[in-house]
Amino acid sequence: MNQPTLPEPIAAYFAADRQNPAAVARCFTAQATVKDEGKTHTGIDAIKAWKAAASTQYSYTTEPFALLQQNGQHIVSGRVAGNFPGSPVDLQYRFRLERGLIASLEITA
């Protein structure tokens, strides 16, 4: 799959994903929200804790393969493969950017 050219904060998110929860959190605004698996995580500390928990629970890789801009959002489709039930799975990551950082992210199947 060819990787799309992602805006800088989104590219930084995927580059830091899994390896460094603190680096992931730095991609977000102070009051950012992440919605994933039916839960909402608000603020840098909550986002860092969310990513750390996901990274501890599963070993996985994410490969973005499509990018669409719609209603002020960047929608990235990515294939996630790892040691979790149902792997691999294609997920949608809906990013809203603000001042060069991620203001919100919603991850859905």
ZAVEXDREN-155101 format. One record per atom (N, C-alpha, C, O): x, y, z; residue in three letters. Coordinates in Angstrom, 2 decimals, padded with zeros to 5 digits. Example, Ala and Ser with C-alpha at 12.3 -4.5 7.8 and 13.67 -1.06 7.14 Angstrom:
<sites>
xx	yy	zz	residu
013.19	-005.69	007.80	ALA;
012.30	-004.50	007.80	ALA;
013.20	-003.30	007.80	ALA;
014.24	-003.32	008.46	ALA;
012.85	-002.25	007.08	SER;
013.67	-001.06	007.14	SER;
012.90	000.03	007.87	SER;
013.41	001.14	008.04	SER;
</sites>
This chain:
<sites>
xx	yy	zz	residu
000.83	-001.18	000.00	MET;
000.00	000.00	000.00	MET;
000.88	001.25	000.00	MET;
001.90	001.30	000.68	MET;
000.47	002.23	-000.76	ASN;
001.18	003.50	-000.74	ASN;
000.65	004.35	000.39	ASN;
-000.56	004.46	000.58	ASN;
001.56	004.95	001.14	GLN;
001.14	005.81	002.23	GLN;
000.83	007.19	001.67	GLN;
001.60	007.72	000.87	GLN;
-000.29	007.78	002.10	PRO;
-000.61	009.13	001.65	PRO;
000.30	010.15	002.33	PRO;
000.90	009.86	003.37	PRO;
000.41	011.34	001.75	THR;
001.15	012.43	002.37	THR;
000.24	013.06	003.43	THR;
-000.78	013.67	003.11	THR;
000.63	012.91	004.69	LEU;
-000.18	013.36	005.80	LEU;
000.27	014.72	006.29	LEU;
001.46	015.03	006.23	LEU;
-000.66	015.57	006.78	PRO;
-000.26	016.81	007.43	PRO;
000.68	016.51	008.60	PRO;
000.57	015.46	009.22	PRO;
001.58	017.43	008.90	GLU;
002.64	017.21	009.89	GLU;
002.16	016.66	011.23	GLU;
002.72	015.67	011.70	GLU;
001.14	017.25	011.88	PRO;
000.76	016.70	013.19	PRO;
000.23	015.26	013.10	PRO;
000.41	014.48	014.03	PRO;
-000.42	014.92	012.00	ILE;
-000.95	013.57	011.82	ILE;
000.20	012.60	011.53	ILE;
000.22	011.49	012.06	ILE;
001.14	013.02	010.69	ALA;
002.32	012.19	010.42	ALA;
003.09	011.94	011.72	ALA;
003.57	010.84	011.96	ALA;
003.22	012.99	012.55	ALA;
003.93	012.84	013.83	ALA;
003.19	011.87	014.74	ALA;
003.83	011.08	015.44	ALA;
001.86	011.92	014.74	TYR;
001.06	011.00	015.56	TYR;
001.35	009.55	015.16	TYR;
001.63	008.71	016.02	TYR;
001.29	009.26	013.87	PHE;
001.52	007.88	013.44	PHE;
002.98	007.46	013.63	PHE;
003.25	006.29	013.89	PHE;
003.92	008.39	013.49	ALA;
005.33	008.06	013.72	ALA;
005.59	007.71	015.18	ALA;
006.38	006.82	015.48	ALA;
004.91	008.41	016.10	ALA;
005.12	008.18	017.54	ALA;
004.25	007.05	018.07	ALA;
004.54	006.49	019.13	ALA;
003.17	006.71	017.35	ASP;
002.22	005.70	017.82	ASP;
002.94	004.43	018.23	ASP;
003.82	003.93	017.52	ASP;
002.56	003.91	019.38	ARG;
003.04	002.65	019.93	ARG;
004.37	002.76	020.66	ARG;
004.53	002.15	021.73	ARG;
005.33	003.51	020.13	GLN;
006.65	003.53	020.74	GLN;
006.75	004.49	021.91	GLN;
007.49	004.23	022.86	GLN;
006.00	005.59	021.87	ASN;
006.23	006.63	022.84	ASN;
004.95	007.39	023.16	ASN;
004.62	008.35	022.46	ASN;
004.22	006.98	024.19	PRO;
002.97	007.68	024.55	PRO;
003.16	009.17	024.81	PRO;
002.26	009.96	024.50	PRO;
004.28	009.58	025.37	ALA;
004.53	011.00	025.62	ALA;
004.66	011.77	024.31	ALA;
004.16	012.89	024.20	ALA;
005.32	011.17	023.32	ALA;
005.46	011.81	022.01	ALA;
004.10	011.90	021.32	ALA;
003.82	012.90	020.65	ALA;
003.28	010.89	021.47	VAL;
001.92	010.94	020.92	VAL;
001.17	012.11	021.55	VAL;
000.55	012.90	020.84	VAL;
001.22	012.22	022.86	ALA;
000.48	013.28	023.57	ALA;
000.93	014.67	023.12	ALA;
000.12	015.59	023.08	ALA;
002.19	014.83	022.79	ARG;
002.70	016.14	022.34	ARG;
002.13	016.56	020.99	ARG;
002.28	017.72	020.61	ARG;
001.50	015.67	020.27	CYS;
000.88	015.99	018.98	CYS;
-000.45	016.72	019.16	CYS;
-001.01	017.23	018.19	CYS;
-000.96	016.77	020.39	PHE;
-002.31	017.28	020.67	PHE;
-002.29	018.63	021.36	PHE;
-001.31	018.99	022.02	PHE;
-003.39	019.39	021.20	THR;
-003.58	020.63	021.95	THR;
-003.84	020.28	023.41	THR;
-004.15	019.13	023.73	THR;
-003.72	021.27	024.30	ALA;
-003.89	021.04	025.74	ALA;
-005.27	020.50	026.10	ALA;
-005.40	019.69	027.02	ALA;
-006.30	020.92	025.38	GLN;
-007.67	020.48	025.69	GLN;
-008.21	019.48	024.66	GLN;
-009.42	019.33	024.54	GLN;
-007.35	018.82	023.95	ALA;
-007.76	017.88	022.90	ALA;
-008.56	016.72	023.47	ALA;
-008.47	016.39	024.66	ALA;
-009.34	016.10	022.59	THR;
-010.09	014.90	022.96	THR;
-009.75	013.77	022.00	THR;
-009.51	013.98	020.81	THR;
-009.74	012.57	022.55	VAL;
-009.61	011.34	021.76	VAL;
-010.80	010.46	022.11	VAL;
-011.05	010.20	023.29	VAL;
-011.52	010.01	021.09	LYS;
-012.60	009.05	021.28	LYS;
-012.17	007.74	020.66	LYS;
-011.86	007.66	019.47	LYS;
-012.15	006.69	021.49	ASP;
-011.69	005.38	021.02	ASP;
-012.36	004.30	021.87	ASP;
-012.41	004.42	023.10	ASP;
-012.86	003.28	021.24	GLU;
-013.50	002.14	021.91	GLU;
-014.56	002.58	022.91	GLU;
-014.66	002.03	024.01	GLU;
-015.37	003.57	022.52	GLY;
-016.50	004.01	023.34	GLY;
-016.14	004.92	024.50	GLY;
-017.00	005.25	025.31	GLY;
-014.88	005.32	024.61	LYS;
-014.45	006.19	025.71	LYS;
-013.86	007.47	025.15	LYS;
-013.29	007.49	024.06	LYS;
-014.01	008.56	025.92	THR;
-013.44	009.85	025.55	THR;
-012.34	010.20	026.54	THR;
-012.53	010.11	027.75	THR;
-011.20	010.61	026.01	HIS;
-010.04	010.99	026.81	HIS;
-009.75	012.46	026.50	HIS;
-009.54	012.82	025.34	HIS;
-009.75	013.31	027.52	THR;
-009.60	014.75	027.33	THR;
-008.36	015.27	028.03	THR;
-008.15	015.01	029.22	THR;
-007.53	016.00	027.28	GLY;
-006.33	016.61	027.84	GLY;
-005.11	015.73	027.64	GLY;
-005.21	014.52	027.42	GLY;
-003.95	016.37	027.72	ILE;
-002.67	015.71	027.44	ILE;
-002.43	014.50	028.35	ILE;
-002.05	013.43	027.86	ILE;
-002.66	014.65	029.65	ASP;
-002.39	013.53	030.56	ASP;
-003.27	012.33	030.27	ASP;
-002.81	011.19	030.30	ASP;
-004.55	012.59	030.00	ALA;
-005.48	011.49	029.69	ALA;
-005.12	010.82	028.38	ALA;
-005.22	009.59	028.25	ALA;
-004.70	011.61	027.40	ILE;
-004.31	011.05	026.10	ILE;
-003.04	010.21	026.25	ILE;
-002.94	009.13	025.66	ILE;
-002.10	010.69	027.03	LYS;
-000.88	009.91	027.27	LYS;
-001.20	008.60	027.97	LYS;
-000.65	007.56	027.62	LYS;
-002.08	008.63	028.96	ALA;
-002.48	007.41	029.68	ALA;
-003.21	006.44	028.75	ALA;
-002.98	005.23	028.81	ALA;
-004.09	006.96	027.90	TRP;
-004.81	006.12	026.93	TRP;
-003.83	005.40	026.02	TRP;
-003.94	004.19	025.81	TRP;
-002.87	006.14	025.47	LYS;
-001.92	005.54	024.54	LYS;
-001.00	004.55	025.24	LYS;
-000.67	003.50	024.68	LYS;
-000.59	004.86	026.46	ALA;
000.26	003.94	027.22	ALA;
-000.48	002.64	027.50	ALA;
000.11	001.56	027.38	ALA;
-001.75	002.71	027.87	ALA;
-002.54	001.51	028.15	ALA;
-002.70	000.66	026.89	ALA;
-002.56	-000.56	026.94	ALA;
-002.99	001.29	025.77	ALA;
-003.15	000.55	024.51	ALA;
-001.84	-000.10	024.10	ALA;
-001.83	-001.23	023.61	ALA;
-000.73	000.61	024.29	SER;
000.58	000.08	023.91	SER;
001.01	-001.07	024.79	SER;
001.73	-001.97	024.35	SER;
000.58	-001.06	026.05	THR;
000.92	-002.13	026.99	THR;
000.08	-003.37	026.73	THR;
000.56	-004.50	026.83	THR;
-001.19	-003.14	026.39	GLN;
-002.12	-004.26	026.22	GLN;
-001.86	-005.05	024.95	GLN;
-001.97	-006.28	024.94	GLN;
-001.51	-004.36	023.86	TYR;
-001.34	-005.02	022.57	TYR;
-000.05	-004.59	021.90	TYR;
000.45	-003.49	022.12	TYR;
000.47	-005.48	021.08	SER;
001.57	-005.15	020.18	SER;
000.95	-005.01	018.79	SER;
000.29	-005.94	018.32	SER;
001.17	-003.87	018.13	TYR;
000.50	-003.64	016.85	TYR;
001.29	-002.65	016.01	TYR;
002.16	-001.94	016.50	TYR;
000.96	-002.63	014.73	THR;
001.48	-001.63	013.81	THR;
000.28	-001.03	013.07	THR;
-000.74	-001.68	012.87	THR;
000.44	000.22	012.67	THR;
-000.61	000.92	011.90	THR;
000.01	001.44	010.62	THR;
001.04	002.11	010.64	THR;
-000.64	001.12	009.50	GLU;
-000.17	001.60	008.21	GLU;
-001.28	002.42	007.55	GLU;
-002.24	001.85	007.03	GLU;
-001.15	003.76	007.56	PRO;
-002.14	004.59	006.87	PRO;
-002.11	004.31	005.37	PRO;
-001.04	004.20	004.78	PRO;
-003.31	004.21	004.76	PHE;
-003.33	003.95	003.32	PHE;
-004.23	004.88	002.53	PHE;
-004.25	004.80	001.30	PHE;
-004.97	005.77	003.19	ALA;
-005.82	006.72	002.47	ALA;
-006.05	007.95	003.32	ALA;
-006.07	007.88	004.55	ALA;
-006.23	009.10	002.65	LEU;
-006.50	010.36	003.33	LEU;
-007.59	011.08	002.56	LEU;
-007.54	011.21	001.34	LEU;
-008.59	011.56	003.30	LEU;
-009.71	012.31	002.74	LEU;
-009.94	013.52	003.63	LEU;
-009.88	013.41	004.85	LEU;
-010.20	014.68	003.03	GLN;
-010.56	015.86	003.80	GLN;
-012.05	016.10	003.61	GLN;
-012.56	016.14	002.49	GLN;
-012.76	016.26	004.75	GLN;
-014.21	016.41	004.70	GLN;
-014.69	017.19	005.92	GLN;
-014.36	016.83	007.05	GLN;
-015.46	018.24	005.70	ASN;
-016.04	019.04	006.78	ASN;
-015.01	019.48	007.81	ASN;
-015.27	019.41	009.01	ASN;
-013.85	019.93	007.36	GLY;
-012.82	020.42	008.26	GLY;
-012.04	019.33	008.98	GLY;
-011.24	019.63	009.88	GLY;
-012.25	018.09	008.59	GLN;
-011.53	016.99	009.22	GLN;
-010.63	016.30	008.20	GLN;
-010.90	016.31	007.00	GLN;
-009.56	015.71	008.71	HIS;
-008.69	014.84	007.91	HIS;
-009.03	013.41	008.33	HIS;
-008.84	013.04	009.49	HIS;
-009.52	012.62	007.39	ILE;
-009.93	011.25	007.69	ILE;
-008.89	010.32	007.08	ILE;
-008.74	010.22	005.86	ILE;
-008.19	009.62	007.97	VAL;
-007.14	008.70	007.55	VAL;
-007.64	007.28	007.74	VAL;
-008.12	006.92	008.82	VAL;
-007.54	006.48	006.70	SER;
-007.83	005.05	006.81	SER;
-006.50	004.34	007.03	SER;
-005.52	004.59	006.33	SER;
-006.49	003.45	008.02	GLY;
-005.26	002.73	008.33	GLY;
-005.52	001.28	008.66	GLY;
-006.53	000.93	009.26	GLY;
-004.57	000.44	008.26	ARG;
-004.65	-000.99	008.58	ARG;
-003.84	-001.23	009.85	ARG;
-002.65	-000.92	009.92	ARG;
-004.52	-001.79	010.86	VAL;
-003.88	-002.08	012.15	VAL;
-003.76	-003.59	012.27	VAL;
-004.74	-004.32	012.16	VAL;
-002.53	-004.05	012.49	ALA;
-002.27	-005.48	012.62	ALA;
-001.47	-005.72	013.89	ALA;
-000.55	-004.97	014.22	ALA;
-001.83	-006.78	014.60	GLY;
-001.11	-007.08	015.83	GLY;
-001.69	-008.28	016.54	GLY;
-002.36	-009.12	015.93	GLY;
-001.43	-008.36	017.84	ASN;
-001.85	-009.52	018.64	ASN;
-003.15	-009.26	019.39	ASN;
-003.24	-009.51	020.59	ASN;
-004.15	-008.77	018.67	PHE;
-005.46	-008.51	019.26	PHE;
-006.52	-009.27	018.46	PHE;
-006.30	-009.58	017.28	PHE;
-007.65	-009.57	019.07	PRO;
-008.71	-010.31	018.36	PRO;
-009.17	-009.56	017.11	PRO;
-009.40	-008.35	017.15	PRO;
-009.30	-010.28	016.01	GLY;
-009.79	-009.70	014.76	GLY;
-008.72	-009.06	013.89	GLY;
-009.04	-008.47	012.86	GLY;
-007.46	-009.18	014.29	SER;
-006.38	-008.58	013.51	SER;
-006.21	-009.29	012.18	SER;
-006.33	-010.51	012.12	SER;
-005.93	-008.55	011.10	PRO;
-005.84	-007.10	011.01	PRO;
-007.22	-006.47	010.83	PRO;
-008.18	-007.15	010.47	PRO;
-007.29	-005.17	011.09	VAL;
-008.53	-004.43	010.95	VAL;
-008.23	-003.08	010.32	VAL;
-007.19	-002.48	010.60	VAL;
-009.14	-002.60	009.48	ASP;
-009.01	-001.27	008.91	ASP;
-009.81	-000.31	009.78	ASP;
-011.00	-000.53	010.05	ASP;
-009.17	000.76	010.22	LEU;
-009.82	001.75	011.08	LEU;
-009.80	003.11	010.40	LEU;
-008.96	003.38	009.54	LEU;
-010.75	003.96	010.80	GLN;
-010.76	005.35	010.36	GLN;
-010.36	006.23	011.53	GLN;
-010.85	006.07	012.64	GLN;
-009.46	007.16	011.25	TYR;
-008.97	008.12	012.23	TYR;
-009.44	009.49	011.75	TYR;
-008.98	009.99	010.73	TYR;
-010.36	010.10	012.50	ARG;
-010.89	011.42	012.13	ARG;
-010.19	012.48	012.97	ARG;
-010.44	012.61	014.17	ARG;
-009.32	013.24	012.32	PHE;
-008.54	014.27	012.99	PHE;
-009.13	015.65	012.70	PHE;
-009.54	015.93	011.58	PHE;
-009.16	016.50	013.71	ARG;
-009.42	017.93	013.52	ARG;
-008.18	018.65	014.03	ARG;
-007.77	018.47	015.17	ARG;
-007.60	019.47	013.18	LEU;
-006.37	020.16	013.51	LEU;
-006.65	021.60	013.94	LEU;
-007.62	022.21	013.50	LEU;
-005.78	022.11	014.80	GLU;
-005.92	023.48	015.30	GLU;
-004.52	024.00	015.62	GLU;
-003.81	023.43	016.45	GLU;
-004.12	025.09	014.97	ARG;
-002.82	025.73	015.23	ARG;
-001.65	024.73	015.17	ARG;
-000.76	024.77	016.02	ARG;
-001.66	023.86	014.19	GLY;
-000.55	022.94	013.99	GLY;
-000.52	021.74	014.92	GLY;
000.48	021.03	014.98	GLY;
-001.60	021.52	015.66	LEU;
-001.70	020.36	016.56	LEU;
-003.05	019.67	016.34	LEU;
-003.93	020.20	015.66	LEU;
-003.19	018.50	016.93	ILE;
-004.45	017.75	016.82	ILE;
-005.37	018.23	017.94	ILE;
-005.02	018.15	019.12	ILE;
-006.55	018.72	017.58	ALA;
-007.54	019.17	018.56	ALA;
-008.50	018.06	018.92	ALA;
-009.01	018.02	020.04	ALA;
-008.75	017.15	017.98	SER;
-009.59	016.00	018.30	SER;
-009.26	014.86	017.36	SER;
-008.81	015.04	016.23	SER;
-009.50	013.66	017.89	LEU;
-009.28	012.42	017.14	LEU;
-010.38	011.46	017.54	LEU;
-010.63	011.24	018.73	LEU;
-011.04	010.89	016.54	GLU;
-012.02	009.83	016.78	GLU;
-011.62	008.63	015.94	GLU;
-011.44	008.74	014.72	GLU;
-011.49	007.48	016.60	ILE;
-011.07	006.25	015.93	ILE;
-012.27	005.31	015.86	ILE;
-012.87	004.97	016.88	ILE;
-012.61	004.88	014.64	THR;
-013.77	003.99	014.45	THR;
-013.41	002.88	013.45	THR;
-012.48	003.01	012.66	THR;
-014.18	001.81	013.53	ALA;
-013.99	000.69	012.61	ALA;
-014.73	000.96	011.31	ALA;
-014.71	000.14	010.40	ALA;
</sites>
